[in-house]
Amino acid sequence: MADIAHKTDEQLIVEKHIANLHNGFAHWPRAEEAPPALGDSRWTQDLILATWLMAETGKPPENGLEYKIGASGGGFDVLDFNIPTEDKWLPADTEIDLSIPLNRRDDGAQLNINIPMYGGGMSYGSISEHVMQARARAAQHLGTFTSTGEGGYPPSLVLYKDHIITQVATGMFGVREETIQYAPIVEFKYAQGAKPGLGGHLLGDKATDVVAAMRESVPWVSLFSPFPFHSVYSVEDHRKHVDWIRTTNPRALVSVKVSTPTDVDMVAVGSYFAGAHIVHLDGSYGGTGAAPEIAKKNIAMPIEFAIPKVHKYLVSENVREEVTLMASGGVRTAYDVAKAIALGADGCVMGTAELIAIGCTRCSNCERGRGCPFGLTTTDPLLQQLMPADWGQQRIVNMYNAYAIQLRELLRKLGLRSIRELRGRRDLLKYVG
Ligand code: SF4
């Protein structure tokens, strides 16, 4: 009692929210018991609840929740797999390999990830430090990576540096020699699929003292990452960027994150010839609630069109086996990952799904410093306690473990022993619109 008497009202509210997160959401067994108006056509109520259930149990839902597709009426929601008859399935005990190599060139470190997914860039300031820690610990546990985003590299992440991608974006916020030297992979963010041509924007409300210090900027002043990189207008300019990274950290792989304009195939090939190891295509369906809706829905090419376009062009240029193609932008489920790979990607970069796993409801309040009701996209040190890092780590690990079960089951039914055999197998897909 004495302990409670010393707690402020605010602390008691935080504790109540944490208890709700731990005891409440994941135990909703049926969609009809969820709060009304949860989700949207891309992230339906069922998909959100199913992701919470997977994050709680580490297994695919068995209670009738739809966990494979949403209700957008397009994109991955109108694609399905042609599953052969049961006599063609592999035996249930077949070992199925989900690992993929990230470096297909003859230079730098040979990095493999155990699952064909890693975490996409979300910056310090756009998400809380607890969320960054949860994602980094989960990546370490799973044998994959997560990206810092463009807001700098908090010291608490250095422990997990072998699983963290350092992002370099146009604002160059928090980019330092040591953060390049830590990194097994350095990612140049040339554009985002959710808002191509618009750069990045952190509202002043989120630029607290610590966020601004990390970005070497003025507290409470909005920050813009301009579009484009004004030092890069050609493949040769990009080559200079790659040389800069390789000089600072010779073992680092270089990833190039681009959105999906109509000439994205040329961009990908140019990136390869400039020295990139990974080309990361970011399509139009992704982004948090901070990205403007009009940009998300109207500018970039949908990712399901961009992947085969780039894959085919890389094949025609005889370089497909020397570059890793990662896809993101609305990849929500294990089935979306498999569809992206069948269209020609090597793997996928995940963002929103990880936030959903740790309690996000898609309420679109991300841009405000104290707007996130679950303490995810907050810069408030008290609010971020709503999502303890160790709890978040376990939720993200569980979600990916459930995805791995689904991917192995799908590959077994398709008669494939490794996820690498699925790449480019568009013949296994069918249109179901
Ligand atoms: S719950 Fe938080 S992270 Fe999710 S959409 Fe709302 S404000 Fe953004």
Boltz pocket constraint, residues with backbone or C-beta under 6 A from the ligand:
constraints:
  - pocket:
      binder: B
      contacts: [[A, 288], [A, 289], [A, 355], [A, 359], [A, 360], [A, 361], [A, 362], [A, 363], [A, 364], [A, 365], [A, 366], [A, 371], [A, 372], [A, 373], [A, 374], [A, 375], [A, 376], [A, 377]]
      max_distance: 6.0
